[in-house]
C-alpha cells in the first residue's frame, strides 16, 4: 500500500511558536507544583518539549499526516493490530486518540513532520497509576535517541501525579517487550486481556516512580 505524503501545514506547530513558558523539556519543577494536595485532576494533555521532539495534543487536522506516518506495514508487523497500517484500522485508532482527551502526536523539531503518537490512559487516582500506550513511531527513529526522548518526556510528566506507570504489550510483540526491559520496566506475573481487544493476550510492564528517579531515568536519556 502506498500513501502519498499529504501537504499539511496548519496542524504542525513550529517550535518557535510554542509559548516560552513551556520552552523546556525539563518540565518537572513547574508541573510538580500543579499537583499538590487539594488540586484538581492532572493535566492529561500538556505540550512537552524536548531537544528534538515536541509532544503535543492530537487534533482532528492531524489525520492526513499521521496516517501517512502510520501507513507502513512494518511498524505493525508484530503488533496485536497488524492491520493498523490500513485506512479503516488507522481511522479507528485515530478517532480513539481524539476521543480519549489524552492523545498526543510527536513532532520532529528539525522538520516539523509528525513521526508518531501515544496516549495516557486509565488514570487511577487511588492507586496513583496511569498507562502509557497506543504508541508508535516511524521506523527511521526506532532504537535511537528520539524514541528514548518521547518516553522520557511522557514518564517525567506522568510521575508528577502518579507513582506507577504501566505499559500493556502484546504477548507476541517481542520488539516492544525488549524496549520495555531496556528502560527498566518490570513485567507483572501472568497474561492479561482487555475489553478493547477481546481475547488478545498482553503482558503488563510497570515502572515505579522511586526506581525511575533513582536511576531508571538514566536509561531513557
C-alpha positions in Angstrom: 0.0 0.0 0.0 1.4 3.4 -1.0 0.2 6.5 0.7 1.3 9.9 -0.6 2.7 12.4 1.9 0.0 15.0 2.5 0.7 18.7 2.3 -0.4 19.6 5.8 0.9 22.7 7.4 -1.8 24.1 9.7 -1.6 21.1 12.1 2.1 21.3 12.6 3.3 23.7 15.2 6.6 25.3 14.7 8.9 25.1 17.7 9.3 28.8 17.8 5.5 29.3 18.0 5.3 27.4 21.3 5.0 29.9 24.2 8.2 30.4 26.0 6.7 29.4 29.4 6.7 25.8 28.1 10.0 26.2 26.4 11.9 23.4 28.1 11.9 19.7 28.1 12.6 19.8 31.9 9.0 20.2 33.0 9.2 18.6 36.4 9.8 21.7 38.6 6.8 23.5 37.1 4.4 20.7 36.7 5.1 19.3 40.1 3.7 22.4 41.7 0.3 21.8 39.9 -0.5 18.5 41.6 -0.1 19.3 45.3 -2.9 18.1 47.6 -6.2 19.8 47.1 -5.6 20.5 43.4 -8.0 19.2 40.7 -7.3 16.4 38.3 -3.9 16.4 36.4 -3.3 17.8 33.0 -3.5 14.8 30.7 -2.7 16.7 27.5 0.2 19.0 28.1 2.7 20.1 25.4 6.0 18.6 26.3 9.2 19.9 24.6 12.4 18.0 24.3 15.7 18.8 22.4 14.5 17.1 19.2 10.8 16.4 19.7 7.6 18.2 20.6 4.8 16.1 22.1 1.5 18.0 21.7 -2.2 17.1 21.9 -3.6 15.4 18.8 -6.2 17.3 16.8 -8.5 16.3 14.0 -6.4 18.2 11.4 -3.5 15.8 12.1 -5.3 12.9 10.3 -3.7 13.1 6.9 -0.1 13.3 8.1 -0.4 11.0 11.0 -2.0 8.3 8.7 0.9 8.8 6.3 3.4 8.2 9.2 1.5 5.1 10.3 0.8 3.6 7.0 4.0 1.5 6.9 3.0 -2.2 7.4 6.4 -2.9 9.0 5.5 -0.7 12.0 2.6 -3.0 12.9 4.1 -6.4 11.9 4.3 -7.9 15.4 1.6 -5.6 17.0 -1.7 -7.1 18.3 -3.4 -5.0 15.5 -1.2 -5.8 12.5 -3.7 -4.2 10.0 -3.4 -0.8 11.6 -1.5 0.5 8.5 -4.8 0.3 6.6 -7.0 3.3 6.5 -10.1 1.8 8.2 -8.0 0.4 11.1 -5.9 3.6 11.5 -9.1 5.7 11.4 -10.4 3.8 14.4 -7.1 4.2 16.1 -7.0 8.0 15.3 -10.6 8.6 16.4 -9.9 6.8 19.6 -7.0 9.1 20.3 -9.2 12.2 19.8 -12.0 10.8 21.9 -9.6 9.9 24.8 -8.7 13.5 25.5 -5.3 12.1 26.4 -3.8 11.5 23.0 -0.6 13.1 21.5 1.4 13.4 18.3 5.2 13.5 18.1 6.6 16.4 16.0 10.2 16.2 14.7 11.5 19.7 15.6 14.0 19.7 12.7 11.4 19.0 10.0 8.0 19.8 11.7 6.9 16.4 10.5 4.6 14.1 12.5 6.6 11.0 13.4 4.3 9.1 15.7 1.8 9.3 18.5 0.9 8.0 22.0 -1.6 8.3 24.8 -2.1 8.3 28.5 -5.0 6.0 29.6 -6.8 4.7 32.6 -5.8 7.1 35.3 -6.4 5.5 38.7 -6.2 8.2 41.4 -6.5 5.8 44.3 -3.7 3.6 43.1 -1.8 6.6 41.7 -1.3 4.7 38.4 -1.7 5.5 34.7 -0.9 3.7 31.4 1.2 4.9 28.5 0.1 3.1 25.4 -1.1 3.2 21.8 2.4 4.3 20.9 4.1 4.2 17.5 7.0 5.9 15.9 8.2 5.9 12.3 10.9 3.3 11.6 13.7 5.8 10.9 13.6 6.7 14.6 13.5 3.2 16.0 16.1 2.4 18.6 17.6 5.9 18.6 17.5 9.0 20.8 14.1 10.2 19.6 12.4 7.0 20.9 14.0 7.4 24.3 13.2 11.1 24.4 9.5 10.7 23.9 9.4 8.0 26.7 11.4 10.3 29.0 9.1 13.3 28.4 5.9 11.3 29.0 7.3 9.5 32.0 8.6 12.7 33.6 5.2 14.3 33.3 3.3 11.2 34.5 5.4 11.0 37.6 4.3 14.4 38.7 0.9 12.9 39.6 1.3 9.1 39.8 3.6 6.6 41.5 3.4 3.9 38.8 3.2 3.9 35.0 2.1 0.7 33.2 2.5 -0.4 29.6 0.3 -3.1 28.0 2.5 -5.1 25.5 1.2 -7.8 23.2 2.3 -11.3 24.0 3.9 -11.7 20.6 5.3 -8.1 20.4 8.8 -9.1 21.2 10.1 -5.8 19.9 8.2 -3.7 22.5 8.9 -6.2 25.2 12.6 -5.8 24.6 12.2 -2.0 24.6 10.4 -2.1 28.0 13.2 -4.1 29.5 15.8 -1.7 28.2 14.1 1.3 30.0 13.8 -0.6 33.3 10.2 -2.0 33.0 9.3 -4.9 35.3 6.9 -7.4 33.9 3.9 -8.4 36.1 3.2 -12.0 36.5 0.7 -13.6 34.1 -1.1 -12.6 30.9 -3.9 -10.1 30.7 -6.8 -9.3 28.4 -8.7 -6.1 27.9 -12.2 -5.4 26.6 -11.0 -3.3 23.7 -9.1 -6.1 22.1 -11.0 -9.2 23.2 -9.0 -12.3 23.8 -5.7 -10.9 22.7 -3.2 -11.7 25.5 -0.9 -9.0 26.8 2.0 -8.6 29.3 1.9 -5.6 31.6 5.1 -3.9 32.4 5.4 -1.3 35.1 7.9 1.4 36.1 7.8 2.9 39.6 8.5 6.5 40.4 11.1 5.7 43.0 13.0 3.4 40.8 12.8 5.8 37.9 14.1 8.7 39.9 16.8 6.6 41.5 18.4 5.5 38.2 15.7 4.4 35.7 15.5 7.8 34.1 19.1 7.5 33.0 18.1 4.6 30.8 16.0 6.9 28.6 18.5 9.8 28.4 
